């Protein structure tokens, strides 16, 4: 925390932590500049959905943001664009700001499907969604946790493509995929990229603080 006390006013920090730590984190960050986010949300408000966490449960704990459609949810837990859309609607209906994740696999990139895939994801995911209450993260799946980072200029191109598909052009669009202290300055120097979705590097306080305090 001490390393984040002097961050500039144009930076917003959101910690999207596991459900088991949401209450503790929310209590300890009360009044701080750091916002609290969850890693998923169910699309129903109530009902027999054992193991799921609803939007009202999250807001009761002081959660402000929620990640929706992360590639690992899509890959391992059967997440589809239909369920992503339902989760986005549920989040917005209860005052949460969803962070929508989109991106391609290595195979899809190698076969030239990146642009079409992302445009298709956006079209389906954002149906009837308020784009003024939204964050989007471009996370190339092949760059998550692999140490491989999408070239900054290429990431900027894809983020620009995403923006071109939106009705509201001022949506905050992040890049996520092996963001670390060594590359964050170059990533954040790009004209279309507004922020970073940080994974493994957030587990080391010093590295995370350096990422937050990136230099343009």
C-alpha positions as a Markdown table, in Angstrom:
| # | Residue | x | y | z |
|---|---|---|---|---|
| 1 | Unk | 0.0 | 0.0 | 0.0 |
| 2 | Unk | 2.8 | 2.4 | 0.9 |
| 3 | Unk | 4.2 | 2.1 | -2.7 |
| 4 | Unk | 0.8 | 3.3 | -4.1 |
| 5 | Unk | 0.3 | 6.3 | -1.9 |
| 6 | Unk | 1.9 | 8.8 | -4.4 |
| 7 | Unk | 0.2 | 7.7 | -7.5 |
| 8 | Unk | -1.0 | 10.4 | -9.9 |
| 9 | Unk | -4.6 | 11.5 | -10.0 |
| 10 | Unk | -5.1 | 10.1 | -13.5 |
| 11 | Unk | -4.6 | 6.5 | -12.3 |
| 12 | Unk | -7.4 | 4.2 | -11.2 |
| 13 | Unk | -6.5 | 1.0 | -9.4 |
| 14 | Unk | -9.0 | -1.9 | -9.2 |
| 15 | Unk | -8.1 | -5.2 | -7.3 |
| 16 | Unk | -10.2 | -8.1 | -8.6 |
| 17 | Unk | -9.6 | -10.7 | -5.9 |
| 18 | Unk | -11.0 | -14.2 | -5.2 |
| 19 | Unk | -14.4 | -14.3 | -3.6 |
| 20 | Unk | -13.0 | -15.5 | -0.3 |
| 21 | Unk | -11.1 | -12.3 | 0.2 |
| 22 | Unk | -13.6 | -9.8 | -1.1 |
| 23 | Unk | -15.0 | -8.8 | 2.4 |
| 24 | Unk | -11.6 | -8.4 | 4.0 |
| 25 | Unk | -10.2 | -6.4 | 1.1 |
| 26 | Unk | -13.3 | -4.2 | 0.9 |
| 27 | Unk | -13.2 | -3.4 | 4.6 |
| 28 | Unk | -9.5 | -2.6 | 4.6 |
| 29 | Unk | -9.7 | -0.4 | 1.5 |
| 30 | Unk | -12.7 | 1.6 | 2.7 |
| 31 | Unk | -12.0 | 5.2 | 2.0 |
| 32 | Unk | -8.9 | 4.4 | -0.1 |
| 33 | Unk | -8.4 | 5.2 | -3.8 |
| 34 | Unk | -8.2 | 1.5 | -4.7 |
| 35 | Unk | -11.5 | 0.0 | -5.9 |
| 36 | Unk | -12.5 | -3.6 | -5.3 |
| 37 | Unk | -13.6 | -6.0 | -8.1 |
| 38 | Unk | -14.8 | -9.6 | -8.4 |
| 39 | Unk | -13.6 | -12.2 | -10.9 |
| 40 | Unk | -17.1 | -13.3 | -12.0 |
| 41 | Unk | -20.8 | -12.8 | -11.4 |
| 42 | Unk | -23.9 | -14.9 | -11.9 |
| 43 | Unk | -26.6 | -13.7 | -14.2 |
| 44 | Unk | -29.5 | -14.4 | -11.8 |
| 45 | Unk | -30.3 | -12.4 | -8.8 |
| 46 | Unk | -31.6 | -15.3 | -6.8 |
| 47 | Unk | -32.6 | -19.0 | -7.1 |
| 48 | Unk | -31.2 | -22.5 | -6.7 |
| 49 | Unk | -27.7 | -21.9 | -8.1 |
| 50 | Unk | -25.4 | -23.5 | -5.6 |
| 51 | Unk | -21.9 | -22.1 | -5.7 |
| 52 | Unk | -22.8 | -19.0 | -7.7 |
| 53 | Unk | -22.3 | -15.4 | -6.6 |
| 54 | Unk | -25.0 | -12.9 | -7.6 |
| 55 | Unk | -24.6 | -9.2 | -8.2 |
| 56 | Unk | -26.5 | -8.2 | -5.1 |
| 57 | Unk | -24.1 | -10.3 | -3.0 |
| 58 | Unk | -21.2 | -8.4 | -4.6 |
| 59 | Unk | -22.6 | -4.9 | -4.1 |
| 60 | Unk | -23.4 | -5.8 | -0.4 |
| 61 | Unk | -19.6 | -6.4 | 0.0 |
| 62 | Unk | -18.7 | -3.0 | -1.5 |
| 63 | Unk | -17.6 | -4.4 | -4.8 |
| 64 | Unk | -17.6 | -1.9 | -7.7 |
| 65 | Unk | -16.2 | -3.8 | -10.7 |
| 66 | Unk | -16.4 | -7.4 | -12.0 |
| 67 | Unk | -14.5 | -9.3 | -14.6 |
| 68 | Unk | -16.8 | -10.9 | -17.2 |
| 69 | Unk | -15.8 | -13.4 | -19.9 |
| 70 | Unk | -12.2 | -14.0 | -18.9 |
| 71 | Unk | -10.5 | -16.4 | -21.3 |
| 72 | Unk | -10.1 | -19.0 | -18.6 |
| 73 | Unk | -13.8 | -18.9 | -17.8 |
| 74 | Unk | -14.5 | -19.4 | -21.5 |
| 75 | Unk | -11.9 | -22.1 | -21.9 |
| 76 | Unk | -12.4 | -24.2 | -18.8 |
| 77 | Unk | -16.0 | -23.5 | -17.6 |
| 78 | Unk | -18.1 | -23.4 | -20.7 |
| 79 | Unk | -18.6 | -19.6 | -20.8 |
| 80 | Unk | -20.2 | -18.5 | -24.1 |
| 81 | Unk | -21.0 | -15.2 | -25.6 |
| 82 | Unk | -24.6 | -15.8 | -24.5 |
| 83 | Unk | -23.7 | -16.2 | -20.9 |
| 84 | Unk | -21.2 | -13.4 | -21.1 |
| 85 | Unk | -24.0 | -11.1 | -22.2 |
| 86 | Unk | -26.3 | -12.3 | -19.4 |
| 87 | Unk | -23.5 | -11.6 | -16.8 |
| 88 | Unk | -22.9 | -8.1 | -18.3 |
| 89 | Unk | -26.6 | -7.3 | -18.0 |
| 90 | Unk | -26.8 | -8.5 | -14.5 |
| 91 | Unk | -23.7 | -6.5 | -13.4 |
| 92 | Unk | -25.0 | -3.3 | -14.9 |
| 93 | Unk | -28.5 | -3.8 | -13.6 |
| 94 | Unk | -27.1 | -3.8 | -10.1 |
| 95 | Unk | -24.7 | -0.9 | -10.4 |
| 96 | Unk | -21.5 | -2.9 | -11.1 |
| 97 | Unk | -19.1 | -1.9 | -13.8 |
| 98 | Unk | -18.2 | -4.9 | -15.8 |
| 99 | Unk | -14.7 | -5.5 | -17.3 |
| 100 | Unk | -15.4 | -7.5 | -20.5 |
| 101 | Unk | -12.6 | -9.6 | -21.8 |
| 102 | Unk | -12.2 | -10.5 | -25.4 |
| 103 | Unk | -9.3 | -12.1 | -27.3 |
| 104 | Unk | -8.0 | -14.9 | -29.6 |
| 105 | Unk | -6.1 | -18.1 | -29.2 |
| 106 | Unk | -2.7 | -18.7 | -30.8 |
| 107 | Unk | -4.3 | -20.9 | -33.4 |
| 108 | Unk | -6.9 | -18.3 | -34.3 |
| 109 | Unk | -4.2 | -15.7 | -34.7 |
| 110 | Unk | -2.1 | -17.9 | -36.8 |
| 111 | Unk | -5.0 | -18.6 | -39.2 |
| 112 | Unk | -5.9 | -15.0 | -39.5 |
| 113 | Unk | -9.1 | -15.1 | -37.5 |
| 114 | Unk | -8.3 | -12.5 | -34.9 |
| 115 | Unk | -10.2 | -9.6 | -36.3 |
| 116 | Unk | -13.4 | -11.5 | -37.2 |
| 117 | Unk | -13.4 | -13.4 | -33.9 |
| 118 | Unk | -13.1 | -10.2 | -31.8 |
| 119 | Unk | -15.8 | -8.4 | -33.8 |
| 120 | Unk | -18.1 | -11.4 | -33.4 |
| 121 | Unk | -17.4 | -11.5 | -29.7 |
| 122 | Unk | -18.2 | -7.8 | -29.3 |
| 123 | Unk | -21.4 | -8.0 | -31.4 |
| 124 | Unk | -22.8 | -10.8 | -29.3 |
| 125 | Unk | -21.4 | -9.8 | -25.9 |
| 126 | Unk | -22.5 | -6.2 | -26.1 |
| 127 | Unk | -26.1 | -6.7 | -27.3 |
| 128 | Unk | -28.3 | -4.3 | -25.3 |
| 129 | Unk | -25.4 | -3.3 | -23.0 |
| 130 | Unk | -24.8 | 0.3 | -21.8 |
| 131 | Unk | -21.4 | 1.0 | -23.3 |
| 132 | Unk | -21.0 | 4.1 | -21.1 |
| 133 | Unk | -20.9 | 1.8 | -18.0 |
| 134 | Unk | -18.2 | -0.6 | -19.2 |
| 135 | Unk | -14.5 | -1.4 | -19.4 |
| 136 | Unk | -13.1 | -3.7 | -22.2 |
| 137 | Unk | -9.9 | -5.7 | -21.9 |
| 138 | Unk | -8.2 | -7.1 | -25.0 |
| 139 | Unk | -6.5 | -10.2 | -23.7 |
| 140 | Unk | -4.8 | -12.3 | -26.4 |
| 141 | Unk | -5.1 | -15.8 | -24.9 |
| 142 | Unk | -1.7 | -16.9 | -26.2 |
| 143 | Unk | -0.1 | -14.2 | -24.1 |
| 144 | Unk | -1.7 | -14.9 | -20.8 |
| 145 | Unk | 0.7 | -16.4 | -18.3 |
| 146 | Unk | 3.0 | -17.5 | -21.0 |
| 147 | Unk | 5.6 | -14.7 | -20.8 |
| 148 | Unk | 4.8 | -13.9 | -24.4 |
| 149 | Unk | 3.5 | -10.4 | -24.8 |
| 150 | Unk | 1.7 | -9.1 | -27.9 |
| 151 | Unk | 3.8 | -6.5 | -29.6 |
| 152 | Unk | 2.7 | -3.1 | -28.2 |
| 153 | Unk | 1.9 | -1.7 | -31.7 |
| 154 | Unk | -0.1 | -4.8 | -32.6 |
| 155 | Unk | -2.0 | -4.6 | -29.3 |
| 156 | Unk | -2.7 | -0.9 | -30.0 |
| 157 | Unk | -4.0 | -1.9 | -33.5 |
| 158 | Unk | -6.4 | -4.5 | -32.0 |
| 159 | Unk | -7.6 | -2.1 | -29.3 |
| 160 | Unk | -8.2 | 0.5 | -32.1 |
| 161 | Unk | -10.2 | -2.2 | -33.9 |
| 162 | Unk | -12.3 | -2.8 | -30.8 |
| 163 | Unk | -12.9 | 0.9 | -30.4 |
| 164 | Unk | -14.1 | 1.2 | -34.0 |
| 165 | Unk | -16.8 | -1.4 | -33.3 |
| 166 | Unk | -18.3 | 0.6 | -30.4 |
| 167 | Unk | -21.1 | 3.1 | -30.4 |
| 168 | Unk | -19.5 | 4.9 | -27.5 |
| 169 | Unk | -15.9 | 5.6 | -28.5 |
| 170 | Unk | -14.7 | 6.7 | -25.0 |
| 171 | Unk | -15.0 | 3.3 | -23.4 |
| 172 | Unk | -11.9 | 2.5 | -21.4 |
| 173 | Unk | -10.0 | -0.3 | -23.2 |
| 174 | Unk | -7.2 | -2.1 | -21.5 |
| 175 | Unk | -4.5 | -4.6 | -22.7 |
| 176 | Unk | -4.0 | -7.8 | -20.7 |
| 177 | Unk | -1.4 | -10.4 | -21.4 |
| 178 | Unk | 1.9 | -10.8 | -19.5 |
| 179 | Unk | 2.0 | -7.1 | -18.6 |
| 180 | Unk | 5.0 | -6.5 | -16.4 |
| 181 | Unk | 7.4 | -3.7 | -15.3 |
| 182 | Unk | 9.7 | -4.3 | -18.2 |
| 183 | Unk | 7.0 | -3.7 | -20.9 |
| 184 | Unk | 4.3 | -1.5 | -19.2 |
| 185 | Unk | 5.8 | 1.8 | -20.3 |
| 186 | Unk | 5.8 | 0.8 | -24.0 |
| 187 | Unk | 2.3 | -0.6 | -23.7 |
| 188 | Unk | 0.9 | 2.5 | -22.0 |
| 189 | Unk | 2.6 | 4.8 | -24.5 |
| 190 | Unk | 0.2 | 3.5 | -27.2 |
| 191 | Unk | -2.5 | 5.9 | -28.4 |
| 192 | Unk | -5.5 | 3.5 | -28.1 |
| 193 | Unk | -4.6 | 1.7 | -24.9 |
| 194 | Unk | -6.1 | 3.2 | -21.7 |
| 195 | Unk | -5.0 | 0.7 | -19.1 |
| 196 | Unk | -3.7 | -2.7 | -18.2 |
| 197 | Unk | -5.3 | -5.9 | -17.0 |
| 198 | Unk | -2.6 | -7.4 | -14.9 |
| 199 | Unk | -2.3 | -11.0 | -13.9 |
| 200 | Unk | 0.7 | -12.7 | -12.4 |
| 201 | Unk | 2.7 | -9.5 | -11.9 |
| 202 | Unk | 0.1 | -8.2 | -9.5 |
| 203 | Unk | 1.1 | -10.9 | -7.0 |
| 204 | Unk | 4.4 | -9.1 | -6.3 |
| 205 | Unk | 3.8 | -5.8 | -4.6 |
| 206 | Unk | 6.9 | -4.1 | -6.0 |
| 207 | Unk | 6.2 | -5.1 | -9.5 |
| 208 | Unk | 2.5 | -4.1 | -9.3 |
| 209 | Unk | 3.4 | -0.7 | -7.9 |
| 210 | Unk | 5.8 | -0.2 | -10.8 |
| 211 | Unk | 3.1 | -1.1 | -13.3 |
| 212 | Unk | 0.6 | 1.3 | -11.6 |
| 213 | Unk | 3.3 | 4.0 | -11.7 |
| 214 | Unk | 4.1 | 3.5 | -15.4 |
| 215 | Unk | 5.8 | 6.3 | -17.4 |
| 216 | Unk | 4.4 | 7.5 | -20.6 |
